[in-house]
Amino acid sequence: MTERCTSEPRYLRVRRYGSALFHNAIVGAFDSLPKGVRERLDHVDFLCGVDPVWAGLTSIETSDDGRSLRDIAYCDYLYTQKHLPADRRRTTIVLPTECAANVWTIRHELGHALHEILGWFGPVKPITEYARTNAYEAFAEAFCAWREPGYCGRDLRSADSRADALFATLS
């Protein structure tokens, strides 16, 4: 019987990223989160350095705002994977290019995954210009601000006390 290596974080157990840049950024993003949040996000998959349309993860080629899903970072939710058999649907953070291989982008996308896991908690106040896009972006931006006090150049953590309280209970 083979023993499982315990020196690597659990959230990296079977994933292959194709580049050390992706690996290091994903580890950095997870390491910046409290244990309770990391555990909730442990099941999230990553698709790195690959066109998600070509890989069959999605059949949609553009985002709601017209950007190509072939080259932007995004969180692919279970409900958007209806074209896949139920047993193959997994919340997946898509990082198609190495430009997305940074802690800040990955943390934002993990915020989207957490939003799905929590049953679409909301609404939260849009605390940045980008957060005004929609409720999904508002949640992800609030999550980023909660983890990084200087997010967007100022402390935004107290901008939405309800969201802050939620994030604190997850720690």
Secondary structure, 3 states (H helix, E strand, C coil): CCCCCCCCCHHHCCCCCCCHHHHHHHHHHHHCCCHHHHHHHCCCEEEECCCHHHHCCCCCCECCCCCECCCCCEEECHHHCCCCCHHHCCCEEEECCHHHCCHHHHHHHHHHHHHHHCCCCCCCCCCCCHHHHCHHHHHHHHHHHHHCCCHHHCCCHHHCHHHHHHHHHHC
